Amino acid sequence: MLTSGDVVAVDFGFPVGREAGYRHPAVVVTAQRLLDASPSVLQVVPLTSTVRGFASEIQIEADSSNGLDHTSSAQCQHVRAVAVSRLGNPRGNVGTADLAQIREVLGLILDVPG
């Protein structure tokens, strides 16, 4: 079963413009109460090893708990709804602090009151 904050490989397909594309790791950001209901579609934020320092990206240091090989940026500006069938098995979890930062930036991008 998936957990909020899990790092999974996602097949994003062929990109258009500056979209995230192909197979990349991503962070599952769907609320746990929804994940517990085994949805067929969930929300993810793609990760990239290219750290640009954009305000819309959260830097995540690689460690044994998240399963990342390199420091990565969570590209909150590229949040996506994807079918569960596009996901690989979880390789780790970013943890509550990084997940909270990602969700805070998503709230700013989507203009969700805090």
BAVEX-54248 format. One record per residue: residue number from 1; residue in one letter; chain; x, y, z of N, C-alpha, C in turn. Coordinates in Angstrom, 3 decimals, always signed. Layout:
// BAVEX-54248
{k=NUM; r=a; c=A; n_X=X; n_Y=Y; n_Z=Z; ca_X=X; ca_Y=Y; ca_Z=Z; c_X=X; c_Y=Y; c_Z=Z}
...
// end
This chain:
// BAVEX-54248
{k=1; r=m; c=A; n_X=+0.841; n_Y=-1.185; n_Z=+0.000; ca_X=+0.000; ca_Y=+0.000; ca_Z=+0.000; c_X=+0.883; c_Y=+1.245; c_Z=+0.000}
{k=2; r=l; c=A; n_X=+0.484; n_Y=+2.232; n_Z=-0.760; ca_X=+1.234; ca_Y=+3.483; ca_Z=-0.851; c_X=+0.992; c_Y=+4.362; c_Z=+0.368}
{k=3; r=t; c=A; n_X=+1.981; n_Y=+5.180; n_Z=+0.661; ca_X=+1.923; ca_Y=+6.138; ca_Z=+1.761; c_X=+2.261; c_Y=+7.522; c_Z=+1.209}
{k=4; r=s; c=A; n_X=+1.606; n_Y=+8.537; n_Z=+1.736; ca_X=+1.949; ca_Y=+9.908; ca_Z=+1.342; c_X=+3.433; c_Y=+10.131; c_Z=+1.593}
{k=5; r=g; c=A; n_X=+4.109; n_Y=+10.703; n_Z=+0.598; ca_X=+5.543; ca_Y=+10.952; ca_Z=+0.693; c_X=+6.397; c_Y=+9.869; c_Z=+0.075}
{k=6; r=d; c=A; n_X=+5.774; n_Y=+8.767; n_Z=-0.363; ca_X=+6.555; ca_Y=+7.709; ca_Z=-1.008; c_X=+7.206; c_Y=+8.215; c_Z=-2.288}
{k=7; r=v; c=A; n_X=+8.419; n_Y=+7.740; n_Z=-2.553; ca_X=+9.134; ca_Y=+8.031; ca_Z=-3.792; c_X=+8.938; c_Y=+6.817; c_Z=-4.697}
{k=8; r=v; c=A; n_X=+8.335; n_Y=+7.056; n_Z=-5.861; ca_X=+8.046; ca_Y=+5.988; ca_Z=-6.814; c_X=+8.512; c_Y=+6.410; c_Z=-8.202}
{k=9; r=a; c=A; n_X=+8.856; n_Y=+5.451; n_Z=-9.044; ca_X=+9.135; ca_Y=+5.751; ca_Z=-10.451; c_X=+7.787; c_Y=+5.896; c_Z=-11.152}
{k=10; r=v; c=A; n_X=+7.685; n_Y=+6.896; n_Z=-12.014; ca_X=+6.446; ca_Y=+7.140; ca_Z=-12.753; c_X=+6.768; c_Y=+7.262; c_Z=-14.232}
{k=11; r=d; c=A; n_X=+5.973; n_Y=+6.607; n_Z=-15.053; ca_X=+6.078; ca_Y=+6.762; ca_Z=-16.501; c_X=+5.181; c_Y=+7.927; c_Z=-16.905}
{k=12; r=f; c=A; n_X=+5.776; n_Y=+9.101; n_Z=-17.093; ca_X=+5.021; ca_Y=+10.303; ca_Z=-17.439; c_X=+4.701; c_Y=+10.387; c_Z=-18.930}
{k=13; r=g; c=A; n_X=+5.234; n_Y=+9.473; n_Z=-19.724; ca_X=+4.980; ca_Y=+9.514; ca_Z=-21.157; c_X=+5.823; c_Y=+10.570; c_Z=-21.845}
{k=14; r=f; c=A; n_X=+5.490; n_Y=+10.832; n_Z=-23.099; ca_X=+6.238; ca_Y=+11.791; ca_Z=-23.906; c_X=+5.896; c_Y=+13.212; c_Z=-23.470}
{k=15; r=p; c=A; n_X=+6.903; n_Y=+14.039; n_Z=-23.139; ca_X=+6.616; ca_Y=+15.397; ca_Z=-22.677; c_X=+6.269; c_Y=+16.348; c_Z=-23.819}
{k=16; r=v; c=A; n_X=+5.483; n_Y=+17.347; n_Z=-23.485; ca_X=+5.182; ca_Y=+18.445; ca_Z=-24.396; c_X=+5.742; c_Y=+19.707; c_Z=-23.744}
{k=17; r=g; c=A; n_X=+6.486; n_Y=+20.481; n_Z=-24.504; ca_X=+7.088; ca_Y=+21.697; ca_Z=-23.954; c_X=+8.030; c_Y=+21.372; c_Z=-22.819}
{k=18; r=r; c=A; n_X=+7.848; n_Y=+22.026; n_Z=-21.686; ca_X=+8.740; ca_Y=+21.833; ca_Z=-20.535; c_X=+8.169; c_Y=+20.876; c_Z=-19.492}
{k=19; r=e; c=A; n_X=+7.149; n_Y=+20.102; n_Z=-19.846; ca_X=+6.597; ca_Y=+19.122; ca_Z=-18.921; c_X=+7.653; c_Y=+18.093; c_Z=-18.512}
{k=20; r=a; c=A; n_X=+7.454; n_Y=+17.523; n_Z=-17.328; ca_X=+8.247; ca_Y=+16.354; ca_Z=-16.939; c_X=+7.799; c_Y=+15.211; c_Z=-17.837}
{k=21; r=g; c=A; n_X=+8.730; n_Y=+14.405; n_Z=-18.277; ca_X=+8.376; ca_Y=+13.306; ca_Z=-19.159; c_X=+9.204; c_Y=+12.075; c_Z=-18.927}
{k=22; r=y; c=A; n_X=+8.846; n_Y=+11.038; n_Z=-19.646; ca_X=+9.525; ca_Y=+9.747; ca_Z=-19.587; c_X=+9.400; c_Y=+9.147; c_Z=-18.188}
{k=23; r=r; c=A; n_X=+10.357; n_Y=+8.334; n_Z=-17.785; ca_X=+10.297; ca_Y=+7.666; ca_Z=-16.482; c_X=+11.184; c_Y=+8.422; c_Z=-15.495}
{k=24; r=h; c=A; n_X=+10.557; n_Y=+8.935; n_Z=-14.448; ca_X=+11.257; ca_Y=+9.707; ca_Z=-13.424; c_X=+10.724; c_Y=+9.339; c_Z=-12.053}
{k=25; r=p; c=A; n_X=+11.540; n_Y=+9.539; n_Z=-11.026; ca_X=+10.999; ca_Y=+9.387; ca_Z=-9.678; c_X=+10.049; c_Y=+10.548; c_Z=-9.379}
{k=26; r=a; c=A; n_X=+9.114; n_Y=+10.289; n_Z=-8.502; ca_X=+8.140; ca_Y=+11.310; ca_Z=-8.099; c_X=+7.730; c_Y=+11.041; c_Z=-6.657}
{k=27; r=v; c=A; n_X=+7.205; n_Y=+12.072; n_Z=-6.011; ca_X=+6.714; ca_Y=+11.963; ca_Z=-4.640; c_X=+5.189; c_Y=+11.894; c_Z=-4.677}
{k=28; r=v; c=A; n_X=+4.627; n_Y=+10.907; n_Z=-4.004; ca_X=+3.178; ca_Y=+10.787; ca_Z=-3.877; c_X=+2.717; c_Y=+11.846; c_Z=-2.876}
{k=29; r=v; c=A; n_X=+1.807; n_Y=+12.744; n_Z=-3.315; ca_X=+1.337; ca_Y=+13.820; ca_Z=-2.442; c_X=-0.141; c_Y=+13.696; c_Z=-2.083}
{k=30; r=t; c=A; n_X=-0.807; n_Y=+12.686; n_Z=-2.573; ca_X=-2.215; ca_Y=+12.447; ca_Z=-2.256; c_X=-2.363; c_Y=+12.230; c_Z=-0.748}
{k=31; r=a; c=A; n_X=-3.434; n_Y=+12.755; n_Z=-0.172; ca_X=-3.698; ca_Y=+12.594; ca_Z=+1.256; c_X=-3.805; c_Y=+11.118; c_Z=+1.620}
{k=32; r=q; c=A; n_X=-3.297; n_Y=+10.763; n_Z=+2.793; ca_X=-3.280; ca_Y=+9.358; ca_Z=+3.213; c_X=-4.684; c_Y=+8.766; c_Z=+3.296}
{k=33; r=r; c=A; n_X=-5.654; n_Y=+9.540; n_Z=+3.747; ca_X=-7.023; ca_Y=+9.014; ca_Z=+3.860; c_X=-7.572; c_Y=+8.604; c_Z=+2.497}
{k=34; r=l; c=A; n_X=-7.134; n_Y=+9.271; n_Z=+1.438; ca_X=-7.543; ca_Y=+8.883; ca_Z=+0.085; c_X=-6.753; c_Y=+7.670; c_Z=-0.388}
{k=35; r=l; c=A; n_X=-5.459; n_Y=+7.629; n_Z=-0.085; ca_X=-4.644; ca_Y=+6.476; ca_Z=-0.456; c_X=-5.168; c_Y=+5.202; c_Z=+0.213}
{k=36; r=d; c=A; n_X=-5.664; n_Y=+5.337; n_Z=+1.446; ca_X=-6.192; ca_Y=+4.183; ca_Z=+2.171; c_X=-7.414; c_Y=+3.579; c_Z=+1.478}
{k=37; r=a; c=A; n_X=-8.075; n_Y=+4.364; n_Z=+0.620; ca_X=-9.246; ca_Y=+3.880; ca_Z=-0.122; c_X=-8.860; c_Y=+3.252; c_Z=-1.460}
{k=38; r=s; c=A; n_X=-7.551; n_Y=+3.072; n_Z=-1.704; ca_X=-7.035; ca_Y=+2.449; ca_Z=-2.933; c_X=-7.564; c_Y=+3.105; c_Z=-4.210}
{k=39; r=p; c=A; n_X=-7.232; n_Y=+4.391; n_Z=-4.402; ca_X=-7.719; ca_Y=+5.082; ca_Z=-5.610; c_X=-7.041; c_Y=+4.541; c_Z=-6.868}
{k=40; r=s; c=A; n_X=-7.672; n_Y=+4.749; n_Z=-8.010; ca_X=-7.072; ca_Y=+4.332; ca_Z=-9.283; c_X=-6.223; c_Y=+5.455; c_Z=-9.882}
{k=41; r=v; c=A; n_X=-6.406; n_Y=+6.679; n_Z=-9.380; ca_X=-5.634; ca_Y=+7.847; ca_Z=-9.811; c_X=-5.178; c_Y=+8.574; c_Z=-8.550}
{k=42; r=l; c=A; n_X=-3.928; n_Y=+9.049; n_Z=-8.571; ca_X=-3.426; ca_Y=+9.821; ca_Z=-7.440; c_X=-2.534; c_Y=+10.946; c_Z=-7.931}
{k=43; r=q; c=A; n_X=-2.125; n_Y=+11.820; n_Z=-7.001; ca_X=-1.340; ca_Y=+13.003; ca_Z=-7.346; c_X=+0.121; c_Y=+12.783; c_Z=-6.968}
{k=44; r=v; c=A; n_X=+1.004; n_Y=+13.205; n_Z=-7.881; ca_X=+2.441; ca_Y=+13.085; ca_Z=-7.660; c_X=+3.130; c_Y=+14.385; c_Z=-8.066}
{k=45; r=v; c=A; n_X=+4.311; n_Y=+14.592; n_Z=-7.486; ca_X=+5.181; ca_Y=+15.703; ca_Z=-7.863; c_X=+6.470; c_Y=+15.079; c_Z=-8.390}
{k=46; r=p; c=A; n_X=+6.820; n_Y=+15.350; n_Z=-9.654; ca_X=+8.042; ca_Y=+14.782; ca_Z=-10.234; c_X=+9.303; c_Y=+15.291; c_Z=-9.531}
{k=47; r=l; c=A; n_X=+10.323; n_Y=+14.455; n_Z=-9.546; ca_X=+11.637; ca_Y=+14.826; ca_Z=-9.026; c_X=+12.625; c_Y=+14.925; c_Z=-10.178}
{k=48; r=t; c=A; n_X=+13.583; n_Y=+15.826; n_Z=-10.042; ca_X=+14.661; ca_Y=+15.941; ca_Z=-11.018; c_X=+15.981; c_Y=+16.086; c_Z=-10.271}
{k=49; r=s; c=A; n_X=+17.043; n_Y=+15.560; n_Z=-10.863; ca_X=+18.367; ca_Y=+15.732; ca_Z=-10.253; c_X=+18.988; c_Y=+17.073; c_Z=-10.640}
{k=50; r=t; c=A; n_X=+18.322; n_Y=+17.822; n_Z=-11.510; ca_X=+18.768; ca_Y=+19.162; ca_Z=-11.868; c_X=+18.205; c_Y=+20.146; c_Z=-10.848}
{k=51; r=v; c=A; n_X=+19.058; n_Y=+20.647; n_Z=-9.969; ca_X=+18.635; ca_Y=+21.562; ca_Z=-8.913; c_X=+18.792; c_Y=+22.985; c_Z=-9.436}
{k=52; r=r; c=A; n_X=+17.677; n_Y=+23.666; n_Z=-9.659; ca_X=+17.686; ca_Y=+25.014; ca_Z=-10.248; c_X=+17.506; c_Y=+26.117; c_Z=-9.211}
{k=53; r=g; c=A; n_X=+16.972; n_Y=+25.785; n_Z=-8.046; ca_X=+16.744; ca_Y=+26.795; ca_Z=-7.023; c_X=+15.475; c_Y=+27.597; c_Z=-7.223}
{k=54; r=f; c=A; n_X=+14.536; n_Y=+27.109; n_Z=-8.042; ca_X=+13.259; ca_Y=+27.800; ca_Z=-8.247; c_X=+12.457; c_Y=+27.796; c_Z=-6.944}
{k=55; r=a; c=A; n_X=+11.693; n_Y=+28.852; n_Z=-6.706; ca_X=+10.842; ca_Y=+28.925; ca_Z=-5.516; c_X=+9.755; c_Y=+27.856; c_Z=-5.535}
{k=56; r=s; c=A; n_X=+9.428; n_Y=+27.348; n_Z=-6.705; ca_X=+8.383; ca_Y=+26.327; ca_Z=-6.849; c_X=+8.925; c_Y=+24.909; c_Z=-6.682}
{k=57; r=e; c=A; n_X=+10.204; n_Y=+24.791; n_Z=-6.337; ca_X=+10.825; ca_Y=+23.478; ca_Z=-6.169; c_X=+11.407; c_Y=+23.339; c_Z=-4.765}
{k=58; r=i; c=A; n_X=+11.285; n_Y=+22.148; n_Z=-4.206; ca_X=+11.814; ca_Y=+21.833; ca_Z=-2.878; c_X=+12.988; c_Y=+20.886; c_Z=-3.044}
{k=59; r=q; c=A; n_X=+14.126; n_Y=+21.257; n_Z=-2.500; ca_X=+15.322; ca_Y=+20.415; ca_Z=-2.593; c_X=+15.242; c_Y=+19.289; c_Z=-1.571}
{k=60; r=i; c=A; n_X=+15.511; n_Y=+18.074; n_Z=-2.034; ca_X=+15.480; ca_Y=+16.887; ca_Z=-1.174; c_X=+16.839; c_Y=+16.209; c_Z=-1.246}
{k=61; r=e; c=A; n_X=+17.479; n_Y=+16.083; n_Z=-0.102; ca_X=+18.792; ca_Y=+15.435; ca_Z=-0.030; c_X=+18.611; c_Y=+13.927; c_Z=-0.126}
{k=62; r=a; c=A; n_X=+19.461; n_Y=+13.281; n_Z=-0.901; ca_X=+19.415; ca_Y=+11.821; ca_Z=-1.028; c_X=+19.848; c_Y=+11.178; c_Z=+0.283}
{k=63; r=d; c=A; n_X=+19.117; n_Y=+10.156; n_Z=+0.715; ca_X=+19.516; ca_Y=+9.376; ca_Z=+1.885; c_X=+18.886; c_Y=+7.989; c_Z=+1.800}
{k=64; r=s; c=A; n_X=+19.230; n_Y=+7.142; n_Z=+2.733; ca_X=+18.759; ca_Y=+5.759; ca_Z=+2.681; c_X=+17.255; c_Y=+5.645; c_Z=+2.902}
{k=65; r=s; c=A; n_X=+16.631; n_Y=+6.613; n_Z=+3.569; ca_X=+15.190; ca_Y=+6.518; ca_Z=+3.827; c_X=+14.334; c_Y=+6.895; c_Z=+2.627}
{k=66; r=n; c=A; n_X=+14.847; n_Y=+7.775; n_Z=+1.733; ca_X=+14.036; ca_Y=+8.153; ca_Z=+0.577; c_X=+14.416; c_Y=+7.381; c_Z=-0.692}
{k=67; r=g; c=A; n_X=+15.529; n_Y=+6.673; n_Z=-0.660; ca_X=+15.919; ca_Y=+5.846; ca_Z=-1.795; c_X=+16.458; c_Y=+6.612; c_Z=-2.991}
{k=68; r=l; c=A; n_X=+16.706; n_Y=+7.904; n_Z=-2.835; ca_X=+17.241; ca_Y=+8.698; ca_Z=-3.948; c_X=+18.750; c_Y=+8.522; c_Z=-4.047}
{k=69; r=d; c=A; n_X=+19.264; n_Y=+8.555; n_Z=-5.268; ca_X=+20.698; ca_Y=+8.432; ca_Z=-5.509; c_X=+21.404; c_Y=+9.783; c_Z=-5.518}
{k=70; r=h; c=A; n_X=+20.637; n_Y=+10.864; n_Z=-5.774; ca_X=+21.208; ca_Y=+12.205; ca_Z=-5.904; c_X=+20.291; c_Y=+13.197; c_Z=-5.214}
{k=71; r=t; c=A; n_X=+20.866; n_Y=+14.310; n_Z=-4.765; ca_X=+20.033; ca_Y=+15.420; ca_Z=-4.317; c_X=+19.096; c_Y=+15.752; c_Z=-5.464}
{k=72; r=s; c=A; n_X=+17.831; n_Y=+15.957; n_Z=-5.143; ca_X=+16.823; ca_Y=+16.168; ca_Z=-6.180; c_X=+15.932; c_Y=+17.346; c_Z=-5.825}
{k=73; r=s; c=A; n_X=+15.248; n_Y=+17.861; n_Z=-6.835; ca_X=+14.256; ca_Y=+18.912; ca_Z=-6.632; c_X=+12.875; c_Y=+18.354; c_Z=-6.913}
{k=74; r=a; c=A; n_X=+11.970; n_Y=+18.562; n_Z=-5.953; ca_X=+10.568; ca_Y=+18.216; ca_Z=-6.159; c_X=+9.950; c_Y=+19.370; c_Z=-6.939}
{k=75; r=q; c=A; n_X=+9.531; n_Y=+19.089; n_Z=-8.175; ca_X=+9.020; ca_Y=+20.119; ca_Z=-9.084; c_X=+7.526; c_Y=+20.331; c_Z=-8.850}
{k=76; r=c; c=A; n_X=+7.205; n_Y=+21.102; n_Z=-7.823; ca_X=+5.800; ca_Y=+21.306; ca_Z=-7.437; c_X=+4.976; c_Y=+21.931; c_Z=-8.555}
{k=77; r=q; c=A; n_X=+5.616; n_Y=+22.697; n_Z=-9.409; ca_X=+4.911; ca_Y=+23.325; ca_Z=-10.528; c_X=+4.432; c_Y=+22.292; c_Z=-11.549}
{k=78; r=h; c=A; n_X=+4.900; n_Y=+21.044; n_Z=-11.435; ca_X=+4.529; ca_Y=+19.982; ca_Z=-12.366; c_X=+3.632; c_Y=+18.933; c_Z=-11.716}
{k=79; r=v; c=A; n_X=+2.921; n_Y=+19.275; n_Z=-10.649; ca_X=+2.049; ca_Y=+18.306; ca_Z=-9.978; c_X=+1.121; c_Y=+17.665; c_Z=-11.013}
{k=80; r=r; c=A; n_X=+0.936; n_Y=+16.351; n_Z=-10.899; ca_X=+0.145; ca_Y=+15.601; ca_Z=-11.884; c_X=-0.776; c_Y=+14.608; c_Z=-11.210}
{k=81; r=a; c=A; n_X=-1.888; n_Y=+14.363; n_Z=-11.841; ca_X=-2.747; ca_Y=+13.235; ca_Z=-11.496; c_X=-2.371; c_Y=+12.116; c_Z=-12.460}
{k=82; r=v; c=A; n_X=-2.043; n_Y=+10.939; n_Z=-11.915; ca_X=-1.621; ca_Y=+9.814; ca_Z=-12.749; c_X=-2.330; c_Y=+8.539; c_Z=-12.300}
{k=83; r=a; c=A; n_X=-2.513; n_Y=+7.642; n_Z=-13.241; ca_X=-3.085; ca_Y=+6.337; ca_Z=-12.930; c_X=-2.092; c_Y=+5.531; c_Z=-12.110}
{k=84; r=v; c=A; n_X=-2.589; n_Y=+4.771; n_Z=-11.168; ca_X=-1.735; ca_Y=+3.932; ca_Z=-10.333; c_X=-0.915; c_Y=+2.970; c_Z=-11.191}
{k=85; r=s; c=A; n_X=-1.454; n_Y=+2.575; n_Z=-12.331; ca_X=-0.738; ca_Y=+1.641; ca_Z=-13.215; c_X=+0.549; c_Y=+2.241; c_Z=-13.791}
{k=86; r=r; c=A; n_X=+0.736; n_Y=+3.567; n_Z=-13.701; ca_X=+1.963; ca_Y=+4.212; ca_Z=-14.178; c_X=+3.099; c_Y=+4.147; c_Z=-13.153}
{k=87; r=l; c=A; n_X=+2.808; n_Y=+3.687; n_Z=-11.936; ca_X=+3.761; ca_Y=+3.734; ca_Z=-10.840; c_X=+4.565; c_Y=+2.457; c_Z=-10.685}
{k=88; r=g; c=A; n_X=+5.845; n_Y=+2.633; n_Z=-10.320; ca_X=+6.662; ca_Y=+1.509; ca_Z=-9.891; c_X=+6.504; c_Y=+1.329; c_Z=-8.391}
{k=89; r=n; c=A; n_X=+7.200; n_Y=+0.373; n_Z=-7.829; ca_X=+7.151; ca_Y=+0.138; ca_Z=-6.382; c_X=+7.853; c_Y=+1.264; c_Z=-5.635}
{k=90; r=p; c=A; n_X=+7.384; n_Y=+1.584; n_Z=-4.430; ca_X=+8.059; ca_Y=+2.616; ca_Z=-3.628; c_X=+9.505; c_Y=+2.235; c_Z=-3.349}
{k=91; r=r; c=A; n_X=+10.384; n_Y=+3.234; n_Z=-3.438; ca_X=+11.803; ca_Y=+2.999; ca_Z=-3.139; c_X=+12.222; c_Y=+3.666; c_Z=-1.847}
{k=92; r=g; c=A; n_X=+11.311; n_Y=+4.411; n_Z=-1.247; ca_X=+11.570; ca_Y=+5.101; ca_Z=+0.006; c_X=+10.492; c_Y=+6.137; c_Z=+0.248}
{k=93; r=n; c=A; n_X=+10.717; n_Y=+7.005; n_Z=+1.227; ca_X=+9.750; ca_Y=+8.041; ca_Z=+1.580; c_X=+10.527; c_Y=+9.292; c_Z=+1.967}
{k=94; r=v; c=A; n_X=+10.047; n_Y=+10.451; n_Z=+1.521; ca_X=+10.750; ca_Y=+11.710; ca_Z=+1.789; c_X=+10.616; c_Y=+12.164; c_Z=+3.234}
{k=95; r=g; c=A; n_X=+9.654; n_Y=+11.636; n_Z=+3.958; ca_X=+9.458; ca_Y=+12.010; ca_Z=+5.359; c_X=+8.509; c_Y=+13.184; c_Z=+5.518}
{k=96; r=t; c=A; n_X=+8.073; n_Y=+13.387; n_Z=+6.745; ca_X=+7.035; ca_Y=+14.382; ca_Z=+7.017; c_X=+7.483; c_Y=+15.821; c_Z=+6.777}
{k=97; r=a; c=A; n_X=+8.734; n_Y=+16.140; n_Z=+7.080; ca_X=+9.204; ca_Y=+17.525; ca_Z=+6.915; c_X=+9.246; c_Y=+17.922; c_Z=+5.440}
{k=98; r=d; c=A; n_X=+9.856; n_Y=+17.079; n_Z=+4.590; ca_X=+9.912; ca_Y=+17.399; ca_Z=+3.154; c_X=+8.516; c_Y=+17.379; c_Z=+2.533}
{k=99; r=l; c=A; n_X=+7.682; n_Y=+16.426; n_Z=+2.932; ca_X=+6.314; ca_Y=+16.362; ca_Z=+2.403; c_X=+5.531; c_Y=+17.619; c_Z=+2.787}
{k=100; r=a; c=A; n_X=+5.705; n_Y=+18.088; n_Z=+4.008; ca_X=+5.022; ca_Y=+19.318; ca_Z=+4.447; c_X=+5.474; c_Y=+20.516; c_Z=+3.614}
{k=101; r=q; c=A; n_X=+6.771; n_Y=+20.596; n_Z=+3.299; ca_X=+7.269; ca_Y=+21.697; ca_Z=+2.462; c_X=+6.674; c_Y=+21.621; c_Z=+1.059}
{k=102; r=i; c=A; n_X=+6.631; n_Y=+20.426; n_Z=+0.500; ca_X=+6.051; ca_Y=+20.249; ca_Z=-0.842; c_X=+4.596; c_Y=+20.686; c_Z=-0.827}
{k=103; r=r; c=A; n_X=+3.842; n_Y=+20.251; n_Z=+0.165; ca_X=+2.418; ca_Y=+20.608; ca_Z=+0.238; c_X=+2.220; c_Y=+22.109; c_Z=+0.454}
{k=104; r=e; c=A; n_X=+3.126; n_Y=+22.742; n_Z=+1.191; ca_X=+3.036; ca_Y=+24.189; ca_Z=+1.384; c_X=+3.209; c_Y=+24.917; c_Z=+0.052}
{k=105; r=v; c=A; n_X=+4.197; n_Y=+24.517; n_Z=-0.731; ca_X=+4.412; ca_Y=+25.134; ca_Z=-2.048; c_X=+3.227; c_Y=+24.844; c_Z=-2.973}
{k=106; r=l; c=A; n_X=+2.691; n_Y=+23.633; n_Z=-2.933; ca_X=+1.502; ca_Y=+23.325; ca_Z=-3.737; c_X=+0.349; c_Y=+24.248; c_Z=-3.356}
{k=107; r=g; c=A; n_X=+0.194; n_Y=+24.502; n_Z=-2.069; ca_X=-0.859; ca_Y=+25.420; ca_Z=-1.606; c_X=-0.678; c_Y=+26.817; c_Z=-2.170}
{k=108; r=l; c=A; n_X=+0.567; n_Y=+27.285; n_Z=-2.235; ca_X=+0.839; ca_Y=+28.598; ca_Z=-2.814; c_X=+0.546; c_Y=+28.612; c_Z=-4.315}
{k=109; r=i; c=A; n_X=+0.988; n_Y=+27.571; n_Z=-5.003; ca_X=+0.772; ca_Y=+27.497; ca_Z=-6.458; c_X=-0.715; c_Y=+27.458; c_Z=-6.787}
{k=110; r=l; c=A; n_X=-1.479; n_Y=+26.689; n_Z=-5.990; ca_X=-2.904; ca_Y=+26.507; ca_Z=-6.262; c_X=-3.776; c_Y=+27.543; c_Z=-5.570}
{k=111; r=d; c=A; n_X=-3.148; n_Y=+28.482; n_Z=-4.834; ca_X=-3.841; ca_Y=+29.536; ca_Z=-4.108; c_X=-4.845; c_Y=+28.968; c_Z=-3.108}
{k=112; r=v; c=A; n_X=-4.394; n_Y=+27.954; n_Z=-2.371; ca_X=-5.213; ca_Y=+27.339; ca_Z=-1.330; c_X=-4.937; c_Y=+28.086; c_Z=-0.039}
{k=113; r=p; c=A; n_X=-5.979; n_Y=+28.622; n_Z=+0.618; ca_X=-5.746; ca_Y=+29.363; ca_Z=+1.865; c_X=-5.086; c_Y=+28.480; c_Z=+2.917}
{k=114; r=g; c=A; n_X=-4.116; n_Y=+29.038; n_Z=+3.648; ca_X=-3.395; ca_Y=+28.296; ca_Z=+4.680; c_X=-3.983; c_Y=+28.406; c_Z=+5.985}
// end
